[in-house]
Every structure is written in C-alpha cells, then in structure tokens.
Amino acid sequence: MIACLGLVVTGFVLPRSAHASINFIQQATGSVNGGTGFTITLTAAPHIGDALVFQGASQGSHPTSITGGGVTWINATQKCANRCSDIWYGLNSNGNGTTLTVSFGLSQNAGGNVSEWSGIALFGALDVSSGIDNCCSGSDNAPTTQSINTTNPTDLLIGEASVDDTLTITGGPTNSFTALTEVNNGTGSHAVPSYRVVSAASAYSTSWTTSGSLGWDTSIAALKEAPPGLQVSSRSDVLSDSRPSTTSNHTIAFIIQNSLDTTGWGQGSGGDATDTLAIIFPSGFNLANLSCKDVDISFGGTATSIAGYNVNRSTSANCKGSATSWGPFIDTSANTLTFYTPTAVRTYVATGTQVQILIGTNASFQDAATQWITNPSAAGIYTITVGGSFLGSGNILVSINSGVTVQATVAESLALTVSSVKAVNCTADDGATVTAVDTSPTTVSFGVVPLNTFYIGCQDLVVSTNAGNGYSLTTQESSVMKTVNGIFAIPDTTCDAGGCTESAAATWTNTAKNGLGHTCFNQDGNHDCDSSYSNGTKFRQFANMAAGETPQAIMSSTTPATVTARIKHRLSVGAAQAAGTYTTLISYTIYATY
C-alpha cells in the first residue's frame, strides 16, 4: 500500500507606511551602444511602496518596455524629433529585484537614469505631463521643457533633456530643479535628468545650457504625493489556495482610519461619487472572470447590499449602486476592485470600522458566487494595495508558492516521505508503542510494516512572523487516503473511543483502531500548537476537503513569533486493508494579521 502526503504553504506580511513626504532614495544608470536594450542595477532593492522613475535618451526610437524593480512601468511622456527623450514611472514597488531592463524594438545607442522615490501616490500618481510627442524640441544651445500646470498641492517634477553626445551641459537645470546623474554613451545619446519637489499647484518648467547648438528634445512630468490620509490598520488577506496559476478565494480585512462619506452617485463606474474604496491587485492576478455577484463587503461584521438594483450583477463587472446599496466596479484593465458609497447618508462608514471583502465562492451574502481570482503564474511575494479617494491607504503582501509533495508507501512493505526528523527524535508523547524511522528532507522510509502496528513520521514546521497580531496555520487533506481507482480507502482515525474528528482531539493508543491521524508537539517550548492536542498526547483527523470539512487551525499566536512545532503523522493499517497504492494531499495555509 502506498500513501502520498503533500504540503502547500501561504504567507502574508506587511510593508512600511504607505504615506510619507516625497524623498529621494537612490539612483543608478545604464547605457548601450548598438543594442536592443540595456540594464540598470540599483544598489539596493526598492523599499516596498516606493516609486521608480526612468529618464532616458536614445538616438532614434523610444523604449518598447521597461521591466523590473517590482513595479508595472508606465510611459508618462516622450519626444523624438532630434534626440529621443523619455520619462517612465512605476508605482508601489513590491520590493523585489534590483535589476531593470529597458528594451527597444530597434538597435539603439541609448542610456538612462532610474531613481527611487518615497512618498509618491500608490496609484493614479500622474498629475500632468508634456504628453506623447507633444513638446519640446529645438536646435539651439538652450534645451527647454514645456511649461506644465500642476493641479496637486505637492508634486515630484521630473524634467529630462536628450542632447547630442558631443555636447556638455554648461548651465542648469534652472528654476530650482536639481540635476541627477547624466548618462552619455558617447555615440549619439546624452540623457540629462533632473527633478524638483514643489508644494503648490502652479506652472513649472526647466532648461539647460549646452556647449553647442545641436538638435535636442525634452520631456517633463509631475507625479503626485501620496494623499495625507491615514493608513488602514490590521491588514490581512487570506487566500484559500496560494499555488501559482490556481483559482483562489480572497478574504481581505482591515480597519479604516478615515470615514467613508457619501457625495452622490452618477452613471456607471462610480459617476460623481467621490469617496471610494479600492483594492488594487498586481498585474499577475487575473480578475477577468469576476462579476459583481462574486464579491461581498461587510462593515463591523455586518454584510451590506452591493449593486442592489442592478439586475445584471451576475454577469456585469460594473454595477451601479443606489441610495442604500454599494456600487462595485471590477476594472480588469487596471486590476482594481472599487466600491462606491451609497447616497443615503453623509457618513456611511465611520472611522475605526473593520472592513471585510470576500472575493470568490466565499461571497454568498446576496448571490451564490461561482468565480474566483486566478493567482499569478510565477511564485513570489506580491503587493495588494488598499486605497481610494477616502484617503486611506495600506499594503498587504501575499505569498504565491508551489506545493511540496511528500509521499508514503503503505503496503505489505511501506515507504513514507514527510520531513527531515531523525527516528530517535520522532517519539510518541502519549506512551504508545510506535516504530519511527530516520528521515531526509524529502523522505521517510518505513520499510516493511506489520499490521495493527503504529508507525510514525515526524515533520518540523517552523513559523516566523513579525505580525503584531500573530498568525494562524491551518491544515486539510484532499480526501481520505484512496487507491488510484477510488475503490479502496484508508480511513481517518476515530481514536480509541471514537471521539476523533477534524476539530476534536482524543486519546489514540490502541493499534487496532486503524487509520491516519496527527498530533502537534510544541518543539521549542512554545505554546503555539492548538490546545486540543494536549502537546502531542491527543490526535485529530485532517479536515477532509472532499467531504466539505473546514480547514482547522493546528498552530496560532496572537503576537509575533519564531517557533518550531513537530507534526507527528501516525498510521495503523488493519488486517482487512486491501493492498494497493493509496494517495492524499495534505495542505497547510498560514496567514498573519498586522
């Protein structure tokens, strides 16, 4: 008989504050002579939530794409009459990666500067720019940007000139702009970047003086400061499945520190309602299958109506609200879920209220949801952002990771793979007679297993989190152990007196009470194992997904923790058990609350 066990782990952490004044963090440069791209390597990975800005020059065409730095890059402005000038930006970095790649459709002589900035709005940051191929160019010795009129009180101004490589900058930038590191590749392109932080909406431009009169192009753009709202607190997102490319429910929770106020409702996509609550997903997440019926929202633990008067909410992603009903808008192009306040009262949700958003088949307040969000195809840490015009903000980091499969062979002869615990350290805490085996990081080999005999395989689970409100680790099995054809099964244990369930633990020392069960032992003196296990002396079943059982917590803490617990899988096979290959999948899910 062969048994297979597997592990799937999800994790959640939080970044630093999402709002701060605009500050320069670091810069780096790169260039290429006669190539279709070049890389720029930052000294350190960007801080979570920061913005990146690219200012570049090329001899004949604009970049077709920029990647890296944990952001989605956007072209703010460009001009290409003499020497191409470009400004790109990326918002709300997830903090991953130091290498950025600038790509062109044609072979180029090109170069550019990338700078990192804190305090930039997490989304919708572009205030104004000189536009695409709008302004400015010339052939004298005074490159000058267009004058742009900002609308936001505090902006980061980015001014860039692209001049001939034979020229040097002899003056400027003017109008209180500060120069960044120039990039002159010596064969046709010379990027001259600059910036200024301003604190009033007005008209702004800058200019330089060059050593000669040759063709030039300039660009200018303004990025908004993060709004002065308060960061939402106690943020978390629990995924039902964290594996790449799989569909998953999301349970998003946080406490708002700014009230959600009603200012009216217009037609479609929010109309003239100015107080909104938005959840912004990274580009790897796919929201295309969602409609309004697949989303619930609750305040202070009470679910509320959404799209109450929209008869098409089961198929539409843009559902108008009403006087008492919230209006959701699922914008797949921006990977954003936005809620618009009802129009019944001025302050609809008070400061200090907990908000919970359910996305997927866990959303059932009004309709039976049928669709989910699909996870990114690549494993990694992804940043989900809370924002909106109500001026609250915050980031939630979620981990997308592949499952780790562990196998066990149960038959007349038996081989198990669970974790790396030596047999001498894998003992019974309840006085039962057991046979334990040495393990490698991926295998536990039991050899020949007599019938009605306890065999035990141990696995250490190490949890580390700085979450202020701790974590919870749950587990479940895909089904009872079954043969490939599903005809034969090894049951979950019911323990000595039949009292074991997925949530209730009981004594199990009788080898004739066959089945699969588990217990949890506080390995390093902590108390994070669920108390029902009585520190390894009582056993429970795994929650059976196929039977509709709910995943159960095996470890948890209400404070930051770095702990190790030993999970002990115990197996007893009876004389009536048919020979064959038996398989199940055990999954673990961990989430933290900040």
N, C-alpha and C positions, 0 to 999 in steps of 0.2 A: 504494500500500500504506500502511495506517495502523497505527501501533503505539501502545499506551497503557501507561504505567507509572504505578504509584501507590505511596504511602508510608504506612505505619502505624507509629507510634512508641509504645512504652510506657516508663514510667519508674518508679523506686522510690526513695524516700528514707525517712529515719528521724527520729523526733522526739527530744526531750529525755527524760531519765529518767522512767520511768512511776511511780516511787515517791518520795515526799517527804513531810515533815511537813505538816500542814494549814496553809495560809496563805491569807489574804485577798488578792486581786489587784486587783479593781476592782468598781465598781458603777455602775448607771445606772437612771433611772426614766422612766416614761411614763404617760399617762392619756388618757381620752376622756370627753366629756360627750355622752350620747345617741348612741352609735355601736355598731357590732357588732364593734369591735376597735380596737387601738391598737398602735403600735410602740415599741420601746425600742432605742436605739442606743448600743452600747458605745463607749468612747473608742478602744479598740484591739481587734483580733481576739483571741479567746481563745487562750491557749497550747495547743498540742497536748497532749492527755491530761488537761486540766483539766476540772472540773465547773462547771456553771452552776446557779444556784438562783433560782427566781421566787417572790416573796412578794407576794400581791395581795389587793385588796379590791374588791368590786363591790356594787351596790345590790340586785340581785335574782336573779342566777344565776352559775354557775361558768363559767370558760373551757371551750370545747369542744376547743381545741387550742392548742399553742404550737409555733412553728417557728423555726428559725434558730440561729445560734451553732455550727453543726457538730455538734449533738448530737441524739439522739432524746429528746424530752421525756416525762416520766412524772409522773402525778399522785400525790404522796405522801400528801396529806391535805387535807380540805376540811370546812367547816362553813357552813351557810347558814340560820340561824334568824332573825337580825335583819339583820346586815350580813355578806355572804358573805366568808369567809376561805379563802384557797387557798395551798398550798405545792406547787410542781412542781420537778422537778430533771432535769438531763440530764448524762450521764457521758461521759468520754473524748472531748472535743471534737477534731474533725479540724483545728481552727484556721481554718476558713473562715467569713467573714462577721461583720459587726458589728451587723447589724440583726435584731431578734427581733420576731415578730408574735404577739400574743395575740388570739385570736378567740373570739367569743361567738355563741350561737345566737339571741340576742335583743338588741335595742338596750339599752345599759347606760350607767350612769355608773360608771366603773371606773378603777383605776390600779394600778401595781405597781412593784416594785423587782427588778432582776436583779443578782446578784452572781456573781463568778467566784472559784473556789477551786482551789488546787493541793493535791495530796496526798490526794485522795479516791479510793476504790477504783474501778477502771476498769469493773467490772461487779458486780451484786449488792450495791450500796452501801447500800441502805436497811436500817438496823438496826431501827428501830421508829418508829411514828408514832401520832398520836391517831386515825387511821383516817378513813374516809369518813363524814361526817355523824354522828360519834360524840360528840365533846366539843370545845369547850365554848361556852356562850353565856350571856348574862345581860343585866340592865338596870340595874346599879348603876354606880358610878364606879371599879370595880376589875377590868378585864378580866384574866382569869387563864387560863393554858393548863392542859390536863390534865397530871398528873404521869406521865411515861413512864419505864419501867425499861430502860435500855440494857443490851446484852449484850456489846458490843465494847469493848476496853480504851480506844481513843481514837476519839471521835466528834466530828463537827460538829453541834451542836444548832441548829435553826432554829425560832424562835418568832415568830409573827405574830398581830397583833390587827387586827381590822377594826372601826372605830368610826364614829360619825356625823361628818359633815364639819364640824359646828358645834362639835365638841369639840377641845380641845387636850390634849396629854399633859403632865401636871404632875409625874409621877414614874415611875421605872422606865426601862428594864426591870430587874427585881430578879434576885437570885440570880446575880450576876456575868455576866449577859448584856450584850452591847454593842449599842447602837442602830445601825441602818443608816438611810439617808435615807428619811424618811417621804414619802408621796405623798397629798396631799389635793386632790382635783379640785374641791372647793368646791360640789359638787352631789350629795351623798349618800354618797360613799365616802371613807374615810380609812384608808390602809394604814400599819400601824406595824410594820416589820420589825426583827428582832434576831437575834443569834447568840451562841453560846458554844462554844469548843473545850474538851472535857473529856478527862481522861486516866484515868478509872476508870469501870467499869460501876456504875451507881447509878440512883437515882430523881431526875429533874430536871423542873423547871417554871419558868415566869417569869410576872410580872404587871406591870401598869402602873396608874397612877392618872390619871383623866381629869378634866376641868374640870366635868363634869356627869354625871348618871345617865340615860343613854340606852342603847338596845339595842346589844349588841356580840357578836362571835363571835371565837374564837381557834383557832389550829392550831399543832401542834408536831411536829417530825420530827427524826430523828437519822440522819446519814449516816456510814458507816464510813470510817476512814482506810485508805489503801492498805496492804495487808499488807506486813510487813517482809521480804519475800523479795528475792532478787537478780534484777536484770534479765537476761533472756536476751540473749546476745550474737550477733554475726554474723548478724543477722536479714535475711531476704530472702524475697520472693515473686515468682516468675517466672510471668507469665501467657502462655499460648500465643496469645491474641488479646485486645487491650486496647480494642477498639471498643465503644461503647455498645450495650447490648441483645443482644450476641452471647454465645454459649457459649464457655467457656474452661477449659482445664486450669490448675490451680494447682500449682506446686512451691514449697512453703514449707519454709524451712530456718532453724535457729537452734541455738545451743549452750546447754544448761541449766546454771545455776549452783546449783540446788537439786536433790537427788536425788528421783527418783520412787519412793515407797515403797508397798508393798502393805499394806493393812489389812483386806482381806476383800472379799467380793463378795456382794451380796444379789440381789434380783429386780428386773430392769428398770431402765433409766435410771441404772445405777450402783449401786443398792442401798446398802449400807453401806460401799462403798469410798470412803475419804476423800481419797486422793491422786488427783487428776485433772489432766489436761492439756486445756486448752480453746483453741479458735480461734474468735474472735468476729468475725463479718463485719458491716459496716454494713448498714442496712436496705435499701439499694438492690440488694444482691446477692440472687439468688434461689437457694435451696438445695432447692426443693421436689421436684426430680426425682431427687435423690441417694438412693441406698440404700447399705447397708454395703459392698457389692461395689465401689463406685466410689471407695473410699478405701484407701490403703496407708500404713503408718507404718514407719519404719526408725530404728534407733539405731546410731550409729557406723558407718554404711554397710551394715548388715545388716537386711534386711526381716524383719518378725516377723508371726506369725499374729494376725489380728483376728477376733473372733466365730467362733472355730474350731468351736464346737459348735452354732452357730445355722444350721439348715437353711434358714431363710428370709432369709439375709443378702442374697440377690439382689433381694429385694422390700422388706425391712424397713429402717426407719431407726433402730431401737432394738434392738441386738443384744447379748445377754448374753455376757460373756466366760467364762473358765474358769481353771483353775489355771495354764495356760501361754499363754492367749490373751487379748489385749486386747479390751475391750468398747467399741465406738463407739456414740454416741448423737447423731443428727443432729436437732437441735431447730429446726424451721423457724420456730416462733413467736418464738424468741429469736435466730435466725440464728447458731446456735452449733453447732460440732462438738466434742464432748467425748469423750476417751479415758479409760477406767478401767483401772487396773492389774490384771494377773493376780494370782492368790493364791499362786503357788508359792513366792516368796521375799520376804523383808522389803524389801531394797533392790533394786528391779528394774532401775532405770537410774541409774547413778552420776553425780555431779556432773561437769561438763566434757564430757558426751557430746553429740555432734551429733545432732539430731533432724531428720528429713526427713519431710514429709507430702505425699503425692501425692493430688490430688483431680481426678477426671475419667478420661478414657481412658488417661492415662499411668499409672494404677494397675492393675497387672497381676500382682502377686505371687501372689494366690490365685485371682482370677477375672478374666474379660475384662470390664472396666468398659465401660459404654455411655452414661453420662450425665455432664453437666458442671454447673458453676455458671454461671448467667446473669449477665452484667455489668449494672450499673445503666443505666438509660435516659439518664441525664444525664452528660455529660462532667465530669470534675473529679478532685480528689485525695481518696481515701478511706482511712480508717484501719482496718486489720485488727489485732486485738489478740490477743496470746498471754497466756494466764492459766491459772487453775485453782487448785485447793486445794493444789498442791505449792508454792505461794508464789513461783513465778517469774512474771515479767511482762515485757511489752515491746510496742511498737507497730511496725507496718510500714505505710508509706504507699504506696499504689499509684495510678497514674495511669490513668484511663479517658479515652481520647481518640479522636476521629474520624480516619479515614484522610485523607490528602491525595492527590488523584489528579493524576498528570501524564500528558500524552498526547503521542504522537508519530505523525506521519503518514509512512508508508513506502510509496512507490508510484513511479510514473514521476515524480511530484512528491511532495515529502515535507515534513511539518511535525512538529516534536517539542517537547514541553514537559517540562522536567526541573527546572531551578533557575536561580537568578539569578547566573550567572557570565558575564562578557564573553568573546567569542571570543578576544580577544588573550590572555586568561588561561587558556584551555582548550587546553592543548597536549599533545602526545604526549611521554612521557618515555623511550620506547624507540627513538626515531629514525624511527618510521614516518611516512609521508606521510599527513596527515589533513586534513579540512576541518572547521573548527569554526565555530560561529555565536554571535552575541550572544544572551543570554537575559534574560528578565524573571523576576520571582519565580515565575511560573507557566508560562512557555512558552519553548520552544527551537524556533525555526523554521528548518529546514534548506533549504526551497525545493526545487528540482529536484535529485535525487540520481542521478548516473551510477552504472551498475552496476559491481561489483567496485572500489568506492572506499570507503575508510574515512571515515565521518562520526562525529563525537564530540560528545557533550553532557555538560557537567560540572555537578555539584551539590556545594555545600559542606555538610557535616554538622558541626554544632557540638555538642559534648558538654560539659556542665558538671555536676560532682557533687562533693559533699563526702564521699562514702562512703569510709570508712577503708580498705576493701579493694578499692576501684575498681569497675569496671563492665565489661560485655561488650555489644557491639552486634552482633546477627546479622541476616542478610537471607535472603530466599527469594522465589521467584516462584510465582504460582499455577499456571502451566504455561508451556510454550514459547509464543511469540507465535503465535496462531492466528487464522484468519478466523472470523467470527461463526458460520458453519455448521460449523466444525471441520474442513473438508476440507483446507485448505492451512495450512502452518505454516512459520515461520522458525525454523530450529534454533538451539540454543545452540552457540556456537563450540566447536570442539575444538582451536583454536590451530594453529600451523604444523605440528607433528609429531603431532597427535592426542593430546597429553598433558593437555589441559584437562579438569577435572571440576569439580564444585561445591566440592571441598576442595583440589584440586591446581591450582596455577598454572603457566603455561608461557608461552613467548615467542609473540607473535602480531603479526607484521609483514607477512605475506603477505595481500594484499587478496582473493585468490582463495579463501582459507579463510573462507567466508561464515558469518554467524551473529551472535548477540548475546552480548557478554561485558562484563566490567567489571574495573577495577583501582582501587586505593586509593593516594593520594599524601598523605604527611604534610605538610599545607599550611603549618603554622606551626612546623616544625622538631621536632615531637613524634615519638614512635615508636609511636603507638597503632594505626596500620594493621597488619593481620596481616602477619607477616614473609614469607609466601608471595608477596605481591605485589611484593616487592623494590622497594618505594617507587615504585610506578606503572609498572614496566617489565615486569611479567608479569600475565597475565589469567586469570580464572576464570569458570566458568559461575555463574549463580544457581542455588541449590538448588531443584529442581522439586517443589512440593508434590503435584502430580497424580501424579508418579511415585514418591511416598513418600520423597523425599530429605529429609535432616535439615537444618534451617537452620544456616548456617555463620557463624562469627564473622568480621566484617570489621575491627572495631576493638575494643580492650580495653586495660585498665590495671589494675594491682594497687594503685594509690594514687589519692587524689583528683585530679581532672583538670578543666581547662578547655582544650579542644583543638578544632582545626578540621582536618578531613580532606576531601580533594576526591575524590569518587567520580566516575569517568570511565566513562560508558557508551559502548562502541564498537560500531558496526553496519556490516556489509558485506552487500549483497544481490547475489546472483548472477543471471546472465542467465536461468537457468531458473526464477527465482522468479515465481510467478503473481501478477498484480496483484490487489489486494483490500485489505480492512481487517483488520489484524492487531492483537490485543489480548492483554496480560498484565497482571498486577498484581504489583508489587514491594513487599514489606513489610519494614520494619525493626523490630526489637524490642530495647529497651535495658533492662538491669536492673542494679541496684547491690547490693553486699553491705556491710553496716555492722558 
